[in-house]
Amino acid sequence: MSPRKQDDESGQVPGDGLQVVDRDAPIFVISVAAKLSGMHPQTLRSYDRMGLVQPRRTSGRGRRYSPRDVSRLRLIQRLSQDEGINLQGIRRILELEAELEELREHASELTELLRLAHSAPAGSRLFTADQVGGVHLTPAQRRYARRNPPRQLGR
């Protein structure tokens, strides 16, 4: 079974006709998540113990998988079966993807600071820097940012 990619913009899995409202909502029991990912439930339990996918737990300790978890399981399946990558390699790939996402978010924040800098009156103070290099908006700039949401690049 080949994994289907989810359209990140619409939140929809092509061909399913199902709209995913919250990609992090813990809605699938292990048997459903296993079926959706093309794996055996015991494999999902193993991946949980290894930390590759960590579903949320119910009060009775049952696992509940989110659509994001299922997408991650599909990726693990594809990397393992189609690409021949071992689980340690997959773990490293997932770690690097998480780091990349953090860097993208940080770059987006810096881009927003730059946008604010270009739109601010000359000589006004836009942000402060802390001792470890963190950049923070001034209260006035936070208010401005709330009133003027960022535009998408290229639009």
C-alpha positions in Angstrom: 0.0 0.0 0.0 1.5 3.3 -1.0 1.1 6.2 1.4 -1.0 9.1 0.2 0.3 12.6 0.7 -1.9 15.1 2.4 -2.5 18.4 0.8 -1.1 20.7 3.5 -3.1 23.7 2.3 -6.5 22.2 2.4 -5.9 19.6 5.1 -7.4 17.0 2.8 -6.0 13.6 1.8 -6.5 13.4 -2.0 -9.1 10.8 -2.9 -10.5 10.5 0.6 -13.0 13.3 0.4 -12.4 13.8 4.1 -11.6 17.2 5.5 -9.2 17.2 8.4 -10.0 20.1 10.7 -7.2 19.8 13.3 -4.1 17.8 12.2 -3.1 17.4 15.9 -6.4 16.1 17.2 -6.0 12.6 18.8 -8.9 10.9 17.0 -7.8 7.5 15.8 -7.6 4.4 17.9 -4.6 2.2 17.2 -6.4 -0.2 14.9 -7.6 2.6 12.7 -4.2 4.3 12.7 -2.6 1.0 11.8 -5.0 0.5 8.9 -4.5 4.1 7.6 -0.8 3.8 7.7 -0.6 0.2 6.3 1.1 -1.2 9.4 0.3 -3.8 12.0 -0.9 -2.4 15.4 2.1 -4.0 17.1 4.4 -2.0 14.8 2.8 1.2 16.0 3.3 0.1 19.6 7.0 -0.6 18.9 7.4 2.8 17.2 5.7 4.4 20.3 8.2 2.7 22.6 11.1 3.8 20.4 9.8 7.4 20.3 9.4 7.6 16.5 5.7 8.4 16.9 4.2 9.4 20.2 0.4 9.3 20.2 -1.6 11.0 23.0 -3.1 8.8 25.7 -6.6 8.5 27.0 -7.3 8.4 30.8 -7.3 4.6 30.4 -3.8 4.7 28.8 -5.2 3.9 25.3 -3.3 5.4 22.4 -5.0 8.0 20.2 -3.3 9.0 17.0 -3.8 12.3 15.2 -3.8 12.8 11.4 -0.3 14.2 11.8 0.8 11.0 13.6 -0.7 8.9 10.7 1.2 11.1 8.2 4.4 10.5 10.1 3.7 6.7 10.2 3.2 6.7 6.4 6.6 8.6 6.1 8.3 6.0 8.3 6.8 3.2 6.3 7.9 4.8 3.0 11.4 5.4 4.2 11.8 1.9 5.6 10.1 -0.1 2.9 10.7 1.9 -0.3 14.0 3.6 0.6 15.6 0.8 2.7 16.5 3.2 5.6 16.9 1.6 9.0 15.0 2.9 12.0 18.0 4.8 13.4 18.4 6.5 10.1 14.7 7.3 10.1 14.9 8.7 13.6 17.7 11.0 12.5 15.8 12.1 9.4 12.8 13.0 11.6 15.0 14.9 14.1 16.5 16.9 11.2 13.1 17.7 9.8 12.0 19.0 13.2 15.1 21.2 13.4 14.4 22.4 9.8 10.8 23.3 10.8 12.1 25.3 13.8 14.6 27.1 11.6 11.8 27.9 9.1 9.6 29.3 11.9 12.5 31.4 13.2 13.3 32.7 9.7 9.6 33.6 9.3 9.7 35.6 12.6 12.9 37.4 11.4 11.2 38.2 8.1 8.3 39.7 10.0 10.7 41.8 12.0 12.3 43.0 8.8 8.8 43.8 7.4 8.1 45.8 10.5 11.5 47.6 10.3 10.7 48.7 6.7 7.3 50.0 7.6 8.3 51.8 10.8 9.0 55.5 10.9 12.7 56.4 10.6 14.6 56.3 13.9 11.9 54.4 15.8 12.9 51.5 18.0 11.6 48.2 16.6 13.0 45.5 18.9 15.3 44.7 21.7 18.0 42.0 22.0 18.6 39.9 25.1 21.9 38.7 26.4 21.8 35.4 24.4 20.9 37.0 21.1 17.1 36.6 21.2 15.2 39.3 19.4 12.0 40.7 20.9 9.5 43.3 19.6 8.9 46.4 21.6 5.3 46.6 23.0 4.5 49.2 20.3 5.7 46.9 17.6 3.7 44.0 19.0 0.5 46.2 18.8 1.4 47.2 15.3 2.0 43.6 14.3 -1.4 42.6 15.6 -3.1 45.3 13.6 -1.1 44.6 10.5 -0.9 40.9 9.9 1.9 39.7 7.6 1.3 39.3 3.9 2.2 36.1 2.1 5.4 36.4 0.0 4.6 36.7 -3.7 1.0 38.0 -3.2 
